[in-house]
Amino acid sequence: MQLTHLMQFHEDPRVIVWWQTKMGGMLRWLTPFRRRAILAVGGLWVCIRESLESFGPADVPVPADRLGPLLVVVALLGMTWLFYRAATEFSRLPQFVRKHPQLSLHSVYWAFLVVLWTSTPDSGLWRQVLFGVAAMFPFLLWRFGYLLLSGQHGRMSGTRFSDHFLTIWPIYGGSNAPYGKGFGYLSRFEAKNEEELARSQLAGIKLFILSNLLLVAMKVLEGVFYGPGNALTKMIGGYTLGIPTVGYLISIEGKNTAIWISWISIYCELVYQVLRHAVRGHLVIAVLRIFGFNVFRNTYKPLLAESIVDFWNRYYYYFKEIMANFFFLPTFTQLGRTLRNWPTLRLFAAVFAAAFIGNTYYHLIKFSDVMVQGQVFEGLYALRSRIFYCFLLALGIFVSMLREQRRGGCPPPQGQANRLLRIAGVWTFFALIYIWNVGVGAPFTSRLSFFLSLFGIA
C-alpha cells in the first residue's frame, strides 16, 4: 500500500500544496499565455532545425547555399500559416475541400511529389526548395490534419496562430505521429489555475522519473539477457544469459538454436520494444505536463493488456489515434448506410482501413528520400515484411473487437488464472507478429523460416 501511495505522489493533496508553496512564484508567472508563447517560440527553432535536416542524401540536389535553406524555412512557415487560415475560415473553403479536408490535404503532398518526379534536378532553385518542403511534409501531414479537423468541427474560435504553431512544430519532441495531437485536444487538458498547473507538473515529474527507471530496465535487459557491449555486462564480469536477439535469429533462420531459447527471445523483444516506446514517450508527455498540458501517456502498461485491441490502445496511443481519426472513423462512418445490414463487414473494413492500409501508408511516406525521388514501388518492396505485419495486426484487432462485441458488455471469465492466460495470449500474438517488423532489411523468407522454427518445422 505504501508503494502504491508513493507511486501516486502527484495526486497527494499534501504534496500538491507543498509544490504550490515552494514553486508559487513560478506557477503564478507561468500563465497559460506565457506557457504557450514559450512553446511557440521554441517551435520556430524546431522549424529551422528540422528544415535543415530535411535535406536528404548527398546524391539528391538540394539547396547548397544559404538562400536555399532560408527559402525552405520561409515556405514551411508560410504553408503552416495557410493551413491555419484554411482551418479558421473552413466554412468558406470550396465544397469539395470542406467535404474531404483530409483527402485534399494529402493531395497537396502528392501534387508536390508529382512535380518533383516530372521535373529534372537542374530545373532551378524552385525545385530544390520544393524538394526540402516535400521531404518535410510527412512530419507535418498529420499535424495539419488535426488542424483541419479542428476547423471542420468548429473548434478554431478563440485560438491564435501561435497556439497551433506549438503543436505543428513541437519543441517537446515526438515523431511523425504528433504526441498530444492538435491544440484542440491539448487545450482540453490545459491547466487553468495554479493548483491544476501544480498537479500537471507533478504528473510530469513522475513520468520523467518513470522514464529513467524504464531506461535502466531496458539497459538491464540489454546487458543481462543479450550482451555483450553494455556497461552492465562489463560490471558483472561479462556474464549474460546469452539470449540472441530476434534480429540475429532471423538472420540465421533460427538454425542451431534451441526452440525454447527462440521463444524467450521473441518475448524479450516484445518487452524491449515496449520499454523503448515508453522511455521516449514518457519524456515527451512529461514536458507537455510540465507546461500545463496534462494529457494521456503515449504508452500505458500494454504488457498488462488482456486483449489485442487493448494492447493496441495502450502501446503507442498517439499513433493509434492517427489511425482511428483519419482512417477507422471516416471509413466506419462512410459505410454506415452501405453496410448497415452487415455490421461485421463494416467493422472489418474500418479496422483494415486503419491497421492495414493506414499503417502501411504512414510508414511508406516516412521514407522521404525514397518518395521524393519517385521510388514508391521500391519503398513498398522495402516494406513487404511490415505490410504482412500490418495485415496480421489488422486481423488480430478485428477478431479481438468482434469477440468483445459478442460478449455484449459482459466481462470475460474472472479469476487470476484466466487473467494471466489472457495476458499470455496477447504477449504471444504480438511477439509472433513482430517477427515481421524487426529490421527492415531482413528477407521475408528468413522471417518465415524463423517463425516455422519456433514450432519445430525446419
N, C-alpha and C positions, 0 to 999 in steps of 0.2 A: 504494500500500500504506500509506503514511504517513497519507493522508487517511482511509482506512478505519479505521486504528488510532485516529486522533483521534476519529472519529465513535463509536467503541466505548469511549470513555474510562471509561464507567461499569462496564465489565467488566474493566478492567485491575487486577490484584491490587495493584499498587503504588499506584494512585490510591485504591483501597478502603482500604488500610492508612493512607494519608495522611489520608483523610477521618475514619477512626476515631480517629486521633491528634489531629487538630485539633478534632473535634467530640465527643470522648469523653464529656465531662460531659453534653452534651445527649442523646447516644444512650443513656446509662445512665438518665437521668431519664425519657426518653420510653418508658416501658414500654408494652406493649400495652394495659393497663388505662387508663393516662393518655391515650394517643392516642385511644382510643375515647371516653373521657369528654369530651375537648376537642371532638371532632366532635359528640357527643350534645348538649352544652350549646349549641354553635353551631346545632344543629338546632332548638332551641327558638326562637332568634331568627329562623330561616328560617320556622318555622311562623307566628310572629306577623306577619312581613313579608308572606309570601305570602297569609295570610288577609286582611290589609287590602287587598292588591292584587286580591283576588278579587271585590271589589265592582265590578260591571261598569259598563255605560254609565249615564249620568245619568238616562235616561228609565225605568230599571228601579228600582222601590222597593227600597232596601236599608237596613240599619240606619244611621241618620244620627247617633245619639248614641253615647256611649262604651260603653253597655251592650251594644248590638248587636254590634259588633266583638269585644268581650270574650267574649260568648256563642259566637260563631263559633269563636274560638280554643279555647275550652273544649270545644266539640262536636267539633272536629277532633282534639284531643288525646285526648278520650275514645274516639273512633272508632279511633284508632291503637292505643290500649290494648286495645280489644275485639277487634280483628283479631289482635293479638299473642296474647291469651289463646285465641282460637279456634285459632290455629296451634299453640300449646303443648298444648292439650287436643284436638287434632284427632281422636283416636280416640273421643272422647266426643260428637262432633258428630252431628246427625241423619244418617241413612244417605244421604239424597239429597245433603246438603252434602258428605259425605265422598266420594261418588262423582263429584259435579260441583262441586268447590270454585270453579272459575273462573266457571262459569255462575251459581252462587249469588252470587258477588261482583258480577258485572255486573248481576244482577237487583236488587241493593240500589241501585245507581246509577240504573237505570231506574225503580225504585219512587219514588225521590226526585223524578225528573223528572215522573212521572205526578201526584204530589201537587201539584207546582208548577203543572202545566198545568190541573188541575181545581179549583184554588182561586183566589180573587181577590186582587189586590195589597193590598187593605185588610184581609186576613184577620188581621193582627196581627203581633206581633214574631216569633212562631214561624216564620212563612213567610219573613220577611226573613232569619232565621238559616239556615233551610233553603236559601234561595237562595245564601247565601255558601258553605255546605257543598257544595251541588251544583256550584257554579262551580269549586270547588277539586278536585272528585273526579277529573276526568280526569288531573290531576297525580299523584294518589295511586293511581289504579286499578291500574297495572302494578306499582307498588311493593307494594301489598297482595297482588297476585297472586303475586309472588315469595315473600312472607311465607307465604302459604297453601301454596305449592309446597314450602317447607321443612318445614312441618308435615305435609304429605301424605307426604313422603319420610322422615319421622322424623329430621330434622336440627335440631330445636329444643333438644335436651337440652344443658345446659351453657351456654346463651346467656341473656343478660339483656335486659330490655325496652330498655335504653339502647343495646345493640348493634344492634338492629334499627331503633331510632329514628333513628340516624345515617344509615341508608340511605333511610329514608322521607322524612326532611326533610334533604336533603344540603346542608351548608354549602359543599361543594366545587362546587356548581352542577350544571348539566345541563339537561335539558328534561323533557317528559313521559316520555321514554324514560330510565329510570334507568341512568346510567353506572355500571358496576360491578355491575349487577343487585342482588340482595339480599345480606344479610350472609352467608348460606351460601356464596355464590360468593366474596365478598370474603375471608372467613376462610381459604379455601384458599390465598390468595396473601399472607397476612399474615406480616410479619417476626416471627420468634420470638426472635431474639437480635440483638446489636449489629452483627454483620457483615451479617446479612440486611437490617437497617434501613439500614445504610450503602449497600449495593447498591441498595436500593429508592429511597433519597433521591437518589443519583447518577443513577439512571434517570429520576427525576422532574425533576431539574435539566436533564438532556439534553432532555427533552420541552419544558420551559419555553423553553430556548434555541431549539429547533426550531420551536416555535410562533411565536416572534418573527421568526425567519428567514422562515417561510412568510407571516407577515403582511406583511413587506417585499415578498416576491414578489407578493402579492396587490395591494399598492399600486402596484407597478411595472406589473402588468397593467392596472390601472385607469388609470394615468397615461400609459403609453406606447401601449397598444393602443386604449383607449377615449378618455379625456379628453373635455372639459376638467374643471375643478373639482377637481383633485388638486394637492397641493403640488408633486409631482414634475413635473407638466405645466408649472407656472409656472417651475420651475428650469431646464427645458430649452427655455425660450422659447416655450411654448405649442404646440410641435410634437408631434403624435401621429400614429400610423399611421391614425387615422380609422376604426377598425373599429366599426361600430354594435353596440350590444348586441342580444341576441336579442329582448328585450322590445320594443325600438324597431322592429326588423324585423317582428315580429308585428303591431305596431300599424299599420304601413303595408303589411302583407301581402307584404313582400319586393319591392314595386314600386320601379322606378328604382334598383335595386341590382344590381351585377354578381353573378352566381351564385357566383364564386369568393370574393367578399367575404362572402357569406352563409354559405358553408361554413366560412370562417375564423372567423366569428362564433360558430357553434354549437360549434366545438371550443374556442374561448376560453371560452365559457360553461361547458363541462364542466370545464375546468381551474379556472376561477374557483370553481365550486361545491365542487370537491374541496378547494381551498385554504381556502375559508370553513369547511367542516366540520372540516378538520384543525386550523385555528388554534384554534377553540373547544374541540374535543375534546381536543387535546393539553394545554391548560391545566387542564381538569378532571382528566384522568388524572394530570397532573403533581402536583396537590395530593394526590390519593389515594396516589400513590407516596411523596411526602414524608412522609405519615403512616403509611407502612409497608405499604400495600396495593399490591403490585407487579403490578397487573392489566394485561391487554392494552390496547393502544391502541384508541380508537374508530375511527380511520382509519389504515390501514397500507398505503401505496403502492398504492392502487387503480389508478393510471394505468399500473402495470406488470402488471396482471392480464391473463391470456391467455385467459380465458373469462368469459362473462357471469356465471355463478354465483360465480366467484372475485372479480370486481369487487363483486358484491352483498355478499359476505362481508367485504370489506376497506373498503368505502366508509363505512358507518355501522353498525359492528359491533353496538352495543348496541340499536339499533332492529331490526336483523336478528334478534337474539336474542329479542326480544319476539315477532316474527312466527314464529320457529321454535318457541319454547317453548309459546306459547299458541294457535297455530293449526296450524302444519305438523305437529308431532309428535302432538298429540291426534288430528288428522284421519287421519294415516297409521296410527296405532295402531288407531283405531276401525274403519277399513276393512280391517284385516288379514285378517279372516275373510270379510267380504262380497266383497272383490275379490282374494282370494288367487290366483285364476286369471287375473287381469287386472292384473298389476303396473304396466303403463304407465298404465292408467286410475287406479290407486291413487295413483301419483306425481303425475299430472295434478291430481287432486282436492286433494291435500295442498298442492301448490305454489300453486294458485289460492286455496285457503283462506287461505294466508298472504300472498302477494304481492298478491293482488287484493282479497279480502274483508277480511282483517285490516288491510291497508294503508289501505283506504278507511275502515273503521270507526275506526281510530286517528285519522285526520285529521278525520273528521266530529265526533267528540266533543271535539276541540281547540277547536271553535267554541263555547266555553262560553256566551257571551252569547246565541247563537242557540239552543242546546239548552235552556237553562233557560226560554226563552220559548216553547218548543214549535214552533219553526220548523225542524223536521227536514228537510222537503222543500226548504225554501229553502236549507238547508245543503248538501244533496245537489246541488241545482242549481248552487250556487256551486262545487262540487267536480267538475262534469261533465267538465272537461278533465283533472283529475287522475285521475278514475275511469278514463278512457281510457288515461292514462299507466300506471296500475296494471295494467290489462289487458295492455298491451304488455309491461310489465316481467315479469308472471307468465308470459306466453307465451315470452319470451326465456329466463327462468330454466329453465322446463320443458324447452325444446329443448336448452339447454346441459347440464342434468343428464342428459338422455336420451343425448346424444352421449357424455358421459363414461362412463355405464353401458355403452354398447355397445362402447366401447373395451376393456372388460373389464380395466381396470388397466394397459393398455399406454400408454406415453407418446405424446403427439402427435408428428408429424414434427419431427425435430430440425433444428438449424441456425439461425443468426441471422436469415436472411431469413424463414423460416417463423415464427419467434417474433415478429418485427416485424409480419408480416401478421396474426397472431392478435391482437396488441395493437391494431393499427389497426382491426380489425373490432369489437373491444369498444368502443373510443372512438367509432366511428361509430354503433353501436347506441345507446349511452347519450346521445350528443349529439343524435341524432334524436328519441328518445322524450322528452327533456327539453323539447322544444318545447311539450309538453302539461303542463309542470309549472312554467312561468315565468309569474309574475304571475297571481294568482287571477282578476282582473277581465277579462282578455283573452277575447273571444268564441272559441268553438270553431271557428267558420268562418274566423276570421282566422288561427288557428294552422294550420288545414288548408291555407289558401291559401299561407301562407309555406312550409309543408312541400312543397307541389307546386312552388313556385317554385324550390326547390333543384334540381329535375330539369328545369327549363326549361318547366314546364307552367304557363301563365298562369291 
